[in-house]
Amino acid sequence: MLETLLPILIIAALGVAVAGAWRRVRLWRQGRPSAVPLLKGLAALPRRYLVDLHHVVGRDKVMSNTHVATAGGFVAAAVLMILVHGLGFANPVLGGLLLAACATMFAGSLFVARRRRNPPARLSRGPWMRLPKSLMAFSLGVFLVTLPTMGILPAVLGSWLLALALTAVVVWGLAEMVVGMTWGGPMKHAFAGALHLAFHRRAERFGEGNRSTGLKALDLEDHDARLGVETPADFTWNQLLGFDACVQCGRCEAVCPAFAAGQPLNPKKLIQDMVVGMAGGTDAAYAGSPYPGKPIGEHQGSPHGPIVAQKGQALVDAETLWSCTTCRACVEECPMMIEHVDAIVDMRRFLTLERGETPNKAPEVLDNLIATDNPGGFDPGARMHWAADLDLPLMADLQQVDVLLWLGDGAYDMRNQRTLRALVKVLRAAEVDFAVLGNEERDSGDVARRLGDEATFQSLARRNIATLAKYRFQHIVTCDPHSFHVLGNEYGELGGHYRVYHHSTFIAELYESGRLAFRPWKGGSVTYHDPCYLGRYNGEFEAPRNVLRALGIQVAEMERSGFRSRCCGGGGGAPITDIPGKRRIPDMRMNDVEATGASLVAVGCPQCTAMLEGVVDAGAEVRDIAELVADALVARPAAKATPPSRQPVLEEEV
């Protein structure tokens, strides 16, 4: 009986799965076109899945090994099952391999079952709670029906009663693991996820240590194109595919600063709402954590309906999108490499450019950027007032230098002016050949772009690029990670290609080349806060710590540091949109600082400084790395001093 039924069941399951796959592909293809090298992507899939993806999954060793056992066992068992039971290629070698694959998958399913007995809050429940049973049904059922093929216990397994029971188990396993992969259910992520990795919109992310974090520019010259994303169908087709790949593990939810602060954002639910919109329907079946303060069942949408409605129900409330700090913690943690921040900014672009709907102080800031080239609305001619006594060299006078010092809009902020003055002191102590643009410098456009105003960003960027083209310099140095990121990673698409250094990296190189010397640190315990736009966006974690070590400081690391650093709450225009929550993000970060017992927190970002110093009754002092270095400077020993003519050999002049 089994020999007759199994091929039929397998062929039927594959046929239904193919029909489901066609349906899902049609859902994805509702999105806008996106040029993707299909064959190249498919060829790269094995490495992306087995190596690149597991660099992320492998951060949790237990779940990584569990995934290897269950996923690897399933893929092997499915292929061998088709060969042995579907096509009749039964022999001791293939049968033995099939038994081994099923046993491996079953062992992995036991770990899944253990985790699901008391799942953490971030994991979705509902259909996901049956996943361990489905894994066991498939692996155990296929294992048992393979035993007769191997000549083991043929009399027992040949009985009608047991044969019917085994058939039911196999049907259950096939339904969940094969049919459910394309029609919906916990295994949907396996089918969509594999194709998402093959056709990822940021293929340059793959490869050890590779990053791709710059936002993609809008074509503002295409007057027929909608600016930003209004409906789910306005996303590109491979973005929709990426949403469908979500495994609902909640790792993004667990690291989201806005969610932790009780603001109405949960990145996992946001992605699931996009899946709902892609297919049409409501979020009533969602089985995970809701947006804080917003019950399940309030949102609904359709492929061509608005994501954010001007009245009535829609997929997402506008304040959900404006809660994001664009810190990329969600993207960094996602085991399926989904691009949450890209999607959020795309939706913000529509609200800002097409509807003119930005909350709280955002309209004022955008107007200031247009009128005065800075978000505070200050007199552009006052950019250099803080340095009246420093006699800073100007690019307009020198025309060519080694280092262009990019001041950023911190030049208008009294607190950040102290950091800039300290950095100037350091550069002069190292005899660096540098100059500033002075009043020719404009805002980098970072905040405009994150608020969705791509037009203002591109206007600022193009004018800055035109100014920089007049001069010759080897590289740019800035103490602002946001300017560092935009100049280095986002101006290139508009024609501005520069080698940009964060000041901590540059100071570290100056010290290593013997151009700086410090007195030993005599202060108390110090911790370091990783800025999102320096760390997660650009992978620079070690240079600031190297500088602190050079000062004689042993950093007391916070529990959340490095790529898992908690955002200060200052990015993405969040202080401007100011969406309320139950707590403030910088307060939570200062709690992290206080848990280390440190009396001082070193920072490397003007926005981080402002946010952390704004915490009431903070127990730790906040100081920029440049300030700590400037205070520790001593004269260099003559033997170690590098002649001024021996500048660091960096990139070719721009």
N, C-alpha and C positions, 0 to 999 in steps of 0.2 A: 504493500500500500504506500509506504513512504517513498519507495523508488518511483512510483507513478505520480504521486502528488507533488513532490519537491520541485521537479523541473517546472511544473505548471505554476506553482506558487512563486517561484523565483522569477519566471518570465512575466507573470502578471504584476508582481511588485515592481519590476523594472519598468514595465509599460506605464503603470500609473505614475511612477516617479518621473518618467520622461515627460508625461503630460503636465505634471506639476511644475517641472523645470521650465517648460515652454511658457506656462502661465506667469511664472516669476520673472522670466526674461522680459516678457511683454510689460510687466509692471515697471521694471527698471528702465526700459526703453521709452517710457513716457518722458523721461528727463531730456534735457538739452544735449546736443551732440558733444562728444569729447574725443579728441584724437588720441587713440591708444594703440600702440603696436600689439595687436592681438597675439600673433604667433610668438613674438619675443616675450610677451608677458607670460604666456602659457609655458614656454620653455624655462623661464626663470622661476616658475612656481615651486618646484621641489626645494630649491635652495631657500627661497623666501619663507616657505612653510617650515622646513626642517631646521633651518639655521637662524635666519633673521628674526622670525616670529618668536623663536624659543629664547632669544636673548632677553625678550620681555617676559615671556611666560616663566623662564627659568629663575626669576627673582624670588619666586615661591617654590622652593625645591620640591616640597611634597606634592603640590598640585602639578608641577612640571612633570614629575615622574608618573603621576597618575594619568596625566594627559597623554604621555608617551604610550603608556600601557593600553589605555582605552581606545584612543584614536588610532594608534599604530596597529593594535590588535584588530580593531574593526576593519580598517582598510585591507589588511592582509587576509582576514577571515572572509570578507565580502568577495574579494577577487578569487580566492581559493574555493569558496562555496560555489561560485558560478562555474568554475572549471570542473570541480568534482561532482557536484549535484546537478548543476544546470546543463552542462555540456557532456557529462558522463566520462570525463577524463579521470577515472578513479584508479589510483595506484597507491602503494604503501607510502611513497615519498610525499606525494601531494596530500594524501590523507593525514599523514603524520604532521605535516606543516600546518594543515588546517586545525588539527587538534591543539597544537601548540599556540596558534594564534588565538583560538577561542579561550584557552586557559589563561593567556596573558590578559586578554580583554576582561575576563571574569575577575581576575585579581585586581585590575584597576577599578572595576565597578564596585568592589567591596570598599575601597577607599572613598569613592563617590558616595556610597550609601552611608558611610560613617560621617562624612561631612554634612550630609543632608539630614541627619538625625537631629542636629541642633544648629541650623545654618546661621551664619552671621547676618545682621540686619541688611547688609548691602546686597545679598543674593535674592533674586526673584524667586517666588514660591509658585503656587498654582501648578501649571503643567510641569514645571521643572522638578517638582517633588517626585514625580514618577520616573524621572530619568534613570536612577539607579536600577529600578526594577526592569526597565526596558533594556538597559545594557545587559543585565543578567539574563533576561529572557532570550535575547539574541545569542549571546555567547554560549549559554548553557544548552539552549535548544539545538543550535548547530553542532555543538560538541557531541551531544547524545545521538543525533541522527547520523553522525559521521562514524560512530562506533561500528555499526554493521558493515560499513564499507571497508573497515580495517579487519573484519572478521572477528570482532570482539562481542561477546554476548549476543549472538544472532537470535537465539531462541527467545530470550527475554524481550529484546527490542522489536521482535517481529510480531508480538501479540497485538491484536486489534485495539484493545483498550489503551495500552501504552502508546501505540502509534497515534491514536487520535489525540491523546494528551500532548504528545510531543509536537504534533502538527499545530495544535492551538498555540503552543509556546512559540513555535517558529513563526506562525502568522503574526502574533503579537510583536515579536522582535522585528520582523520584516516591515510591518506597518509603521512602527516608530522609527526604526533606524534607516530605512530606505525610502518609504513613501513620505514619512514625516520630514525628511530632509529637504524636500522641495515644496510640499504642500503646507507646511507650517508645523510648529512644535519645537521642542527643545533642540532637536538636531538640525533645524533650519540653518543655524550658523555655520555648519560644516560645509554645506553646498555653497551658500552665498559667500562665506568667509574665504574659501579657496579661490573663487573667482575675483573677490575683492583684492586679494593679495596679487593676483595675476594682472589685474587692470587698475591698480591703485593710481589715484590722481597725482600722487607724489612718489613716483617710482624711485626717485633719487634718495628716498629715505632708506632704501634697502642696502645692506652692506654694513659690516661692523663699523660703528662709530660715525656713520653717515647721518646727516641732518638736513632737513628741508623745512624751514619754519617761516619763511617770508610769505606774506599774503600775496596772492596773485592779482595783478592789475586788471581793472575793468577797461574795456575799449570804449572810451568816452566819445570817440568819433562815430561810432555806429549808432545813428540816431533812431534806428528801428528797434534796437535791442532794449529790453527792460533793464533798468539799473538795479542790480541786486536780485533777491529772490522773494517773490510774493507768494507763490504757491509751491507745493512739493514738486510739481512738474517743471519748475524753473531751475531746480538743481540739475547738474549734469547727471547723465545716466549712471556714471560710475560712483557719484556721490550717493545716489539712491541705493545702489548695490552695497556700498559701504554701510549705510544705515541698516540694511537687512542682515548684515554680517554680525550684528551685535549679539553677544552670547549672554547678556544680562548678568554678568558676574558682579557688577557694581563696584569694580575697582576705581572707576572714574568718580562715582558717588562718594567713595570713602576718602578721596583726596581733594574734593572740590571745596575751596574755601568759602564760597557763597553758600553752598548747602550746609556746611558746618556752622555757619553764622546764622542760619535760619532764614536766609533770603529765598525767594521763590524760584530757585533753580536746582534741578537735579539733572546732571548731564546724561545719566542713563535714561531717565524718562523722556528727556528732550529727543534723544535718538529714537526711542520707541514711538513717540508721537509722530515723528517723521515717517516711520513705517506705517502707522495708522493712516496718515494722510495719503501716502503713496497708494494704498489699497482702497481707502475710503472706509469710514466707520467712526467709532468712538473709542475712548481709552478705557472703557468699563472693564475690559478683560485684562488690563495691566495688573501684574501681580507683584510689583516691587514697591519701593518707597515712593511716595508722591512728592510733588513739589511742596516744600514746607508751607503750611497754611492753605493748601489748595487740595481739596478732596479728590479722589479718583472719580471719574465719570463726568467731569465738567467740560471736557474737551472733545471736539469732534472735527472732522475735516474730510476733504476729498482731494484727488490729485490736482484738480484745477481750481479749487477753492482757496481763499486767502488763508495763510498760516496765522496771521494776526489780524483779527477782524476789527473794523472800526466800531461795530456794534454787534451784539449777539455773541454766540459761542463760536470759537475757532479752535485750532490745534494748540496754540500757544498764546499766553498773555504777553504783552509787550514787556512788562517788567521782568519777566523771566529772562529775556534776551539781554536786557540792560543790567542784570545782576552779574554778568560774567566779567571777570577781571582779565580775561585772555591770558591767564598764567600758563596754560598748556599742561597743567598737572594731569588733567583727564587724558589728554592725548599721549602723554609720556607713559601713563599706566595702562592704557588700553591694550589688552593682549591680541586684539584684532586690528590694531593700528588705524582706528577710525579717527577722522579729523573733525572733532567737535568744534574747535575754534573757527575753522574755515566756514563751517555752516552757520555759526552764530553771526559772524561778521557779514556773510552774504545776506542774511535776513535783516541785519541792521542797516545795510546799504539801501535796501528798498525803503525802509521806514524813514531814513534820513533824506535820501535823494529824491524819492518819488512822492512821499507823503509829507516830508518836512516835520516828522514827528520824533523829536528827541526830548527826553524828560529833564526836568529841573534846570540846572545851569548850562546844559549842553548847547542850546541855541545861542546863548550869550558867548560861550567860548568859541564856537564856530564863527560867529560874527566877528569876534576879536581877531581870530586868525586871518580872516579875509581882509579886515580893515588895517590891522597893525602888524601882521606877521608874527604875532605871539599870542598865546591863549589868555594872558592876563589883561590884554588891552593896553599895555604900557606904551609909552612913547618909544618908537623904534630907535630914536636918536639917543635914548638913555641906556642902551644895552651895555655900554662900557663905563658907566659912571662909577661902578664899584671898584674899578681899577685905575682911577684917576692918578693915584700916587705910584703905580707900578711901572709906568712907562713901557707898556707892552708893545712889542713890535707888530706892525700891521702888514698883512700880505700885500696890500696896495702899495706899500713903500718898498718892500723887499722883492716882491715878485716870485722869488724862489727860496725855499727853505727845506730842511729835512722833515720837520714835523709841523703839521697844521693842527693847532689846538682848537677843537670844536667846543664852544662854551655851553651850548644848549640854553634853554630858557631858564635854567637855574641862575643865569646871570642877573635876572630880575628879582631873585629871591634872596633875602638877607642871610638866611641860614646857609644856602648853598654857596653864596659868595665866599664864605669862610673856607669851604672845600676847594673852590677854584683858586683862592689865594694860596692855600697850602700846596696845591698841585703846581702852581707857578714857581713857588719856592723850591720844590723838588726838582723841577726841570732845570732851573737855573743852577742848582747845586751840582747837577750832573752835566752841566755845560751843554745842554741840548740846544740845537739850532731850531728854534720854533718861532711861530708867529700866529696871530689870530686874524680872523676876517673882520672883527670889530662890528661896525654897524651894517656891514654887508651881509652878515649872517642872518638867516631867517630860521624860524621854527622848522624842525626836521619834517614835521607833518605826521608824526606818530599818532598823536591823540586824535587828529582829524580822521585818520584812516581807521583807527579802532572804533571810533564813533560812527563809522559808516560813510563819512563824507569823503569819498574817493576823489571828487572833483577838487576840493580844497587841498587834499594831500598832493595830488599830481601837480597842481599849480605851484605849491611851495617847493616840491621836489625839483621841478624843472627849472625854477628860478635859482635854486641852490646849485644845481648842476651847471647852469650857465655861469654862475659866479665862480665856481671851483675850476671851470675850464680855462679861466683867465690866468691861472697861476700854476706853478710847478712845485710839487712836494712829493716826498716818498710815501708818506702815510699820514693818516688822521688819528689823533688821540683824543679821547673824550672820557669824562667821568660819569656820563649818563648812559646806562645800558640800552635805553630806548633809542637814543640817537645812534649809538653804536650798532644796534641791530638794523635800524632802518637804512642808515647810510651804507652799511656793509652788505645787507641781504635784500633790500627792496628797491634801492635806487638803480641797481643794475638793469632791471627790466625796462627802465626809462632812459638808459644810456649812461648812467653814472657808475663807473666801476672803480672802487677804491679799496685799498688795504686799510682797515680800520682797527685800531687797538683800544681796548678798554684800559683805563689808566692803571689798573692793578696789574695787567699783563705787561704793560710797558715798564712800570716800576720794577717788576720782577726781573725783566731783562736787563734793565740798567744796573740793578744790584748784582746780578750774576756776571756782568761784564766788568765789575769793579768800579763802577762810576758813582756808587753811593756807599756810604758807610753810616752805621747807626750805633748809638749808645744802647746798652742792654735795657730791656724793659724792666721797670721797677714797679709797675702798677699791679692791680689785682687780676682776678680771673677774667678771661675774655672769651666770648663766643662769637661766631661769625654767621651772619644771615646771608644766604645766597639769593641775590636778585633773580627773579624769574627770567628776565630778558638777557641776563648774562649766563646763567646756568642752564636751565632747560632749553632756552631758545638757541644758545650758542655753544653749549658744552664746556664752558670755562668754569671749572670748579677749583682747580689746583693753584692757579696763579695768585689769587687773593690769599690763600692759605700759605703759599710759599713766602709771600711778603710778610705776613704775620710771623712766620717762623724765623725769617731773617731779622725781625725786630726782637727775637727772643721770647715770643709769645707761644705758649702751647694752648691751642684752641680747645676749649671745652665744647664739643659738638652737641648741638641740639638733637633730639630724637628724630625730628624731621629736618634733614639737611641734605645737601647735595641735590641729586635729581628729584628727591622727595621733599625738598624744602617747602614750607608753607608760605604761600603768597602773603605779602604785607597788606594787600588790598588796594594798592595804588595804581595798578595797570588797567588798560582797556577803557580808560575814562571812567572807571567805577566811582572815584571820589566826586566826579562831576555829575553823573547820573544819580548817585546817592540813593539807591534802592534800600529801604529799611529792612532790617532783619531782627532777630532776637539778640544778637551780639554783634560786636564790631570785629572785623577780621584782624586789624592790627592789635586789638586787645588780646586775641587768641595767640598771636605770634609773640607778644611780650610775655605771655604766660609760658610759652615754650622757652623763652630766654631765661626767665626766672627759675625754671625747673633745673637749669644747669648750675645755678648758684653764681653765675657770672655777674660781675659788677659793671661790665661794659660790653656792649654789642657792637662789633665792627661791621660796617656796611660799605657798599660800593655803588650806591644809587641815590640820586637826590629824592626820588619819590619814596623810596624805602625810608630814608632819613626823616622826611616829613611825616609819613604815616606813623612810624614808631615813636617819634618824639611827640606826636599828638596824643599818645596814650596817657591818660590821667593817672597819677600816682605810680608811674613806672619805677621799678626798682633798679634799673640799669641805665647807665649813660649810653647815648648813641653817638658814635663818631665814625666819620668816613676814614677809609684806609689812608687816603692822602693826608689827612690831618695827623694820624698817628705817625706816619713816615716823616712828615715835616717836623714834628716835635722831637723826633729821635735823631735828626741829622747831626752828624759831626764831620769834621774835615777828613778827607780821605788821606790815608797814608800815601806818601809820594810814590812808593814802589807799586802800589795797586792802582794808582790813578791812570786813567786812559786819556791820552792826548785828545784835545777837542776835534782834531781832524779825523780820528778813528770813530766815526759814527757807526751804529749798528747797521750791518748789511741787511737790508730788507727788500721790499718789492721795488721794481723799476718805477721811475718817476711817472706821475700821472699828469 
